[in-house]
Amino acid sequence: MNQELYNEAVRSDILSKKLISQLLECMEYSSISFINWTIEVLKVIKTRIDRGDKITDEVSGITYNTRTFRKFVKDNFSSYIESQVFSGSNKGEKVYFSLEACEGGYNLLMADSSKNKTYRWISSLSERFSLVEMIATGIVYIKDVKTNTYQPFISGNGKYCRYDKETGHILELK
């Protein structure tokens, strides 16, 4: 995100109002790039505190130790971020992401719940196979109900396809 602020987290003994503000602002976005940047910066600060660096928060005036820094992270960030910053050898909390179309591709956004649907059912082909549409991309997949696996539906011309709800047709992508 911001290299200058990252460098501050790596080197400075004082966390500026600007850095604290940027970290807290990242909580307003659900984009994986913001979340990953926040985790990376908080991990750097945690590592520095663990090795004995005295780091002071310019906003609160607190000079952090392991306990006070963990409280800061717990009070101000999601449980997912906290679990990633303070994960030991065990795995951190699992979080789910959804795809959202953006210019030039797709953005991963943190999902509100693990129950968000990825595919929309189109039709059953047999007891074993169904046609489904990936909601974010509109691409048609064949779902193997027995193995719970998905493969893209490829046309006879070797092209991916999308489902047109209006006409009920499966159309090749250009």
Buried (B, 14 or more C-beta within 10 A) or exposed (E): BEEEBBEBBEEBEEBBEEBBEBBEEBBEBBBBEBBBBBBBBBBBBBEBBEEEEEBBBBEEEBBBEEEBBBEBBBEBBBEBBBBBBBEEEEEBEEBBBBBEEEEEEEBBBBBEEEEEEBBEEBEEEEEEBBBBBBBBBBBBBBBEEEEEEBEEBEEEEEEBBBBEEEEEEBBEEE
